[in-house]
Amino acid sequence: MNKRKLLPVAALLAAALLLAVGVTTALLTDAESRNNIITIGQVKLSLDEGGFDPEEEHLPDPGSRVTKAPKLSNEGNRDAFVFLQLSMPKAEVTLLWEESADGHRKGTPRAEKGLRELFRCLADEASATSAVTGSADVDGDITYHVGSDSAEGWLFLKSDLTGEAADVYVFGYNRKLAPTEETRTLFDEVQLKSFIDGEATGTFAIDVVGWAIQADNLKPEETVDWTKTWLNAEELTGIFRIVETRLAAG
C-alpha cells in the first residue's frame, strides 16, 4: 500500500521586547536532515524566512518592524498541498496607541490590561491582503496574502485562542504545489506592539511550522477533488484534517 507522506519543517521567527535570539530547529523522524529541511519519502519542503538570520540578535523598539517573510517551496518530485501554522506569543500587557488616530493620543492605552498578542504580522500593502484578529485584542494581528478562486495565496483555516502562552493559527495554500514551485509569502514583516514599559520582559518567539502532504495519493472519499486548480478554505480544512490524523497516528 502506498501510504501518504507527511512532512514537518519548523523554524522559529524570534523578536523580543529587550533581546531576541532566533533559533531554528529540525524535527527528525527517520529522515535525512540537511539545513533544517526534513525529507520523508518523496515529499520535500523548505521554509524560507525572506533573508532573516535566526542567529542574529534583534533589538526592536516598540512599534518597530523586522523583515520576516515566510514561504514554502516544494523541493520534491511529487505535487503537494502545503500549510503554515503560526504560534503568536501573548502576555499580560496594556496596549498603547502608536500614532494619533480618531482622536486617540499616541502613547495612551488602547484597552485595559489583559492577555494580548505581542506582535503583528504584516503583509505588503501593495498586494491583496486579508486580516485575522487574535483573542481579546483591539485590532488585526495577522495581515496576510490571501488567495481567491482566481489567484493563488493563503486561506485562513482555523485558530486556537485558548492558550495562556500563545494563540495558534493555521493557513492553507489554495493550490497544490508542483515540484520546484513555491508559495507566495504569508506575510512580509513582524511588528512589536507598543505597551507599557516593564509589563512584559524576556524573549518571545513566533513559532512557524510548515506541513506538506503528497497530493497524488489522496483518496476521493477522504477529501475533495485534488485535481482542481483552486481550493477553498473548507476543502483545505478537509485536507489538513488528514494531516492531523496521520500525525496523531504517528
QUIWOFEN-V41458 format. One record per residue. N is the residue number from 1. RES is the residue in three letters. D_CENTER is the distance of its C-alpha to the mean C-alpha in Angstrom with 2 decimals. Layout:
# QUIWOFEN-V41458
N,RES,D_CENTER  N,RES,D_CENTER
This chain:
# QUIWOFEN-V41458
1,MET,32.80  2,ASN,29.87  3,LYS,26.89  4,ARG,23.35  5,LYS,21.32  6,LEU,17.89  7,LEU,15.78  8,PRO,13.30  9,VAL,12.02  10,ALA,10.32  11,ALA,10.18  12,LEU,10.31  13,LEU,9.70  14,ALA,12.74  15,ALA,14.62  16,ALA,17.53  17,LEU,20.24  18,LEU,23.02  19,LEU,21.80  20,ALA,18.63  21,VAL,18.83  22,GLY,15.80  23,VAL,15.83  24,THR,14.73  25,THR,15.45  26,ALA,16.45  27,LEU,17.17  28,LEU,20.66  29,THR,22.06  30,ASP,25.25  31,ALA,23.68  32,GLU,24.11  33,SER,21.72  34,ARG,21.85  35,ASN,19.78  36,ASN,16.96  37,ILE,16.89  38,ILE,17.96  39,THR,20.31  40,ILE,21.66  41,GLY,24.42  42,GLN,23.82  43,VAL,20.02  44,LYS,18.49  45,LEU,14.98  46,SER,13.86  47,LEU,10.73  48,ASP,11.79  49,GLU,10.75  50,GLY,13.37  51,GLY,16.22  52,PHE,14.80  53,ASP,17.21  54,PRO,16.03  55,GLU,19.76  56,GLU,20.47  57,GLU,21.04  58,HIS,19.61  59,LEU,21.73  60,PRO,20.18  61,ASP,22.52  62,PRO,21.64  63,GLY,20.27  64,SER,19.62  65,ARG,16.76  66,VAL,15.35  67,THR,14.22  68,LYS,10.78  69,ALA,9.70  70,PRO,7.33  71,LYS,8.99  72,LEU,10.61  73,SER,14.42  74,ASN,16.86  75,GLU,19.50  76,GLY,21.47  77,ASN,24.36  78,ARG,23.10  79,ASP,21.09  80,ALA,17.78  81,PHE,15.23  82,VAL,11.62  83,PHE,8.46  84,LEU,4.79  85,GLN,4.44  86,LEU,3.63  87,SER,7.29  88,MET,8.89  89,PRO,12.44  90,LYS,15.51  91,ALA,19.19  92,GLU,22.47  93,VAL,22.90  94,THR,24.74  95,LEU,22.68  96,LEU,24.86  97,TRP,25.32  98,GLU,24.37  99,GLU,26.80  100,SER,29.64  101,ALA,28.70  102,ASP,30.84  103,GLY,33.36  104,HIS,31.04  105,ARG,31.91  106,LYS,29.45  107,GLY,28.99  108,THR,30.03  109,PRO,27.99  110,ARG,25.64  111,ALA,26.07  112,GLU,27.54  113,LYS,26.05  114,GLY,23.52  115,LEU,20.36  116,ARG,17.78  117,GLU,14.29  118,LEU,15.13  119,PHE,12.65  120,ARG,11.61  121,CYS,8.99  122,LEU,11.49  123,ALA,12.00  124,ASP,15.34  125,GLU,17.90  126,ALA,19.92  127,SER,17.63  128,ALA,17.13  129,THR,14.59  130,SER,13.87  131,ALA,12.79  132,VAL,11.78  133,THR,13.90  134,GLY,13.39  135,SER,16.27  136,ALA,19.63  137,ASP,18.44  138,VAL,20.41  139,ASP,18.11  140,GLY,14.79  141,ASP,11.90  142,ILE,9.12  143,THR,10.82  144,TYR,9.34  145,HIS,11.41  146,VAL,12.78  147,GLY,14.97  148,SER,18.47  149,ASP,21.40  150,SER,22.51  151,ALA,19.61  152,GLU,16.53  153,GLY,13.01  154,TRP,10.06  155,LEU,11.17  156,PHE,10.00  157,LEU,11.44  158,LYS,11.70  159,SER,11.16  160,ASP,13.17  161,LEU,14.56  162,THR,17.45  163,GLY,16.49  164,GLU,18.56  165,ALA,16.26  166,ALA,12.76  167,ASP,11.21  168,VAL,8.75  169,TYR,6.88  170,VAL,6.82  171,PHE,6.91  172,GLY,9.68  173,TYR,11.36  174,ASN,14.75  175,ARG,16.97  176,LYS,17.59  177,LEU,17.51  178,ALA,20.95  179,PRO,21.69  180,THR,20.97  181,GLU,18.70  182,GLU,15.25  183,THR,12.60  184,ARG,12.28  185,THR,9.74  186,LEU,6.81  187,PHE,8.27  188,ASP,11.07  189,GLU,11.83  190,VAL,11.33  191,GLN,14.38  192,LEU,16.17  193,LYS,17.89  194,SER,21.66  195,PHE,23.35  196,ILE,26.72  197,ASP,27.38  198,GLY,27.56  199,GLU,25.65  200,ALA,22.72  201,THR,23.27  202,GLY,21.84  203,THR,18.65  204,PHE,15.28  205,ALA,12.08  206,ILE,8.36  207,ASP,7.62  208,VAL,5.02  209,VAL,6.76  210,GLY,7.85  211,TRP,10.78  212,ALA,13.71  213,ILE,16.90  214,GLN,20.10  215,ALA,21.08  216,ASP,24.83  217,ASN,25.51  218,LEU,24.08  219,LYS,27.07  220,PRO,27.92  221,GLU,28.78  222,GLU,25.37  223,THR,23.29  224,VAL,23.73  225,ASP,25.46  226,TRP,23.02  227,THR,25.34  228,LYS,24.22  229,THR,22.72  230,TRP,20.37  231,LEU,18.78  232,ASN,18.05  233,ALA,15.65  234,GLU,18.41  235,GLU,18.96  236,LEU,15.41  237,THR,15.38  238,GLY,18.64  239,ILE,17.38  240,PHE,14.49  241,ARG,17.35  242,ILE,19.11  243,VAL,16.33  244,GLU,16.50  245,THR,20.28  246,ARG,20.58  247,LEU,18.54  248,ALA,20.76  249,ALA,23.77  250,GLY,23.03
